[in-house]
Amino acid sequence: MIRLTALIIITGAMSYANPGVLERVAANRAAGITAHDVPANWRSYPVLLAVQDCRYVGRTGVLVVEGERLRALVVDCQADADIAMASLSSLGLLADTNRADLVHKQARLVIKKTIWRRLPPE
């Protein structure tokens, strides 16, 4: 087996989710009430995010905003109906966040993904 590490980088401006929304989503997901897994320690992350792509829900990463690095957890994603109206990326947005101080700032989210591949027989 070989381990490959990929970096997924998403860029754009930050938008603000209504107060308490991402916290409720994270609590529900951690409790198994809704689809997608979020770790039980979600409160330990200084930044919660809702991104466009649902494949990233439950992933952790580093959010870089104006040179500052913040640990982030993706807890939600954009619904298909919302994407049909206007996707986050088409609006130049990276994510909705629970942090009002990050709104309208340009940011970069870096998510590390490990992939295991079986080597072909020699």
Secondary structure, 3 states (H helix, E strand, C coil): CEEEEEEEEEEEEEEECCCCHHHHHHHHHHCCCCCCCCCCCHHHCCEEEEECCHHHCCCEEEEEECCEEEEEEEEEECCHHHHHHCCCHHHCEEEEECCHHHCCCEEEEEEEEEEEECCCCC
